Amino acid sequence: MKNIPLISCCLLLSIFVALEARSAERRPKWVDGQSLRYPEMTYLTGVGFGDDRRSAESSAYAALARIFRSEIHAVTQESESFRQTESSREATKTDRKLDFKTRTAIRSQVVLEQVKIAEHWLDPFSKLHYVLAVLDRNKAAAALRRALLDIELEAKTWSERAKKAERPLLAAKALHQALRASRQADEYQAKLRVIAPDEASPLEESAMSADLQDQLNQLLNTHFQVEIMLEGPHAAEVEAGILESLNRIGLTSGPKANLAVAGVIRFEKTGPKSPVWSFVRWSTRITLTEKKSGQVFGSIRRTGREGQLSPEEAEQKSLAALQSEVNKGIGKTVFQFIFGE
């Protein structure tokens, strides 16, 4: 009688081992990354799993996306290295840094088109759902090549319009559109390299984008230099912040300034009265003008109030809030004026 519990435990263990072995026998090979039906030379594959089929499918899509993100990151690094050897001018150095950030943002939003869910398996032992997502390399490459031809034609069309433009503003808008299309072509090339490595030429495409960016930098430096003139407390700090924000879109200050940023900033102590807190109200009024034509193309009016434990800290917090609002507003207004967006 004493051996009955031991025998029961042995039986249960045997059943457990048998069930696990049976589950392993039925486990599809693609769950572990091996698939004769979808070979690596013909398909990109991603395996996902989850507590239900929907989460497993999302996991499979994510697995494929990681392949693209990893490979396109390598492409971007090669492109960056290539551009560094092309030019050592300061304007291009700045652009390389910004372009790298832009490409990183685009890279993180890769959309995997033509992916289909090919297999689904429910593990009877663990109750986990497994899903296989596949991407047919040939079909996807053909679709990308068609899209690439269209976007390259768009880039060339805008580039030709820029050369024929009679006004710097029209040339800047056209070059911006050409550069955007060229960068999209870079992304298509990067995707194509993942799907069909022998068919892509990302470095050549990056050279096209680099050339367009250089043309745009030269145009901006010649016709769109900026003059910033503010009055009031902390004017120099606010001016430096504005210039830094405009540098991000390729604008610089200089003796040939055609864009004027002028205005007034104010700080004043305000209520409510408190034995602990100090409050400062800030306000600014800034006008943006094209000097050659006299056209006012933007007006920034902002106000706010900040509180801190001391008047000095409250003023510094107000300065930070003012700079954030002003930089954002001016950057957006100038960008829309020059590039039409």
C-alpha positions, 0 to 999 in steps of 0.5 A: 500500500505504501508504494501506491503513491510512488506508482501514481507519481511514476504513471503521471510522469510517464504520461507527462513525458509521453504527451511532451514527446507526442507534441514534439513529434507534431511540432512543425519544423518552421516553428524552429526556423526550418521550412522546406516549403518556404526556403530562405532563397525564395522567401523572407520568413518570420515566426511569432507566438502568443496566447492567441492567434492575433498576438501570434500574427503580430509577433510574426510581423514584428519578426519580419520587421526586425529583419528589415530594420537590422539590414536597413540600418547597415545600409544607412551606415554605409550611406553615411560613410560614403557621404563623409568621403564626398565632402568635408564642407561644414554645411554638408557635415551638418546635413549628414547629421540631420539626414541620418536622424531623418533616415533613422525615423523613416527606417523605424516605420518600415511597412512590410507590404505583401506579407502573408500568414502562411502557417498556424499551429496550436501547441496542444501541450503549452496552448501557445499559438505559433504563426509563420509570416512569409514574404515572396522575394520575387513578387516583393522585389518586382513591386519595389522596382516599379515603385522605385522607377516612379519615385526616381522619375519624380525626383528627376522631374523636380530637379529639372524644375528647380534648374528652370525656376526663375525665383529662388523661392520656387527653386527651393521648393522644387529642390526640397521635393526632389530631395524628399523623393530621392530619399524615398528612393534610398529607402526603396533601395534599402528594402530591395537590398534586403529582399534581393541583395544583388539588385540594389545600389544604395550608395549610388542613390545616396550620392544623388541625395547628397548632390541634391542636398548640396544644391539646396544648401548652396541655394539657402546660403545664397538667398535665405540667410537670416537676421535675428533682432530681438529686444528685451531680457535674455534677448541674446539667449533667445536669438541663439536658440532661434538660430539653432532651430533654423540651422536644423532646416539648413538656414544660417545667419550672414551679411546677405540676410534676406529673412528678418526675425524681429520682435520683443520679449518681456518677463514680469513678476505676477501673481497669485501671491504666495509665501512659497512660490514666485511667478513670472509671466513671459510674452513675446511678439515676433514678426518674420519678413522677407527683406527684399520684397518687404512681405511679412510671412509670419507673426509669432505671439506667445504668452505664458506663466511659470512658477518656482520657489525663487524669482530667479528660478521662475524666470529661468523656467519662463525663459525655457518655456518661451524658447521652446514655443518661439523655436517651434513656431518660427521653425515651422513658419519659416519651413512652410514659407520656403518649402511650401509645407 
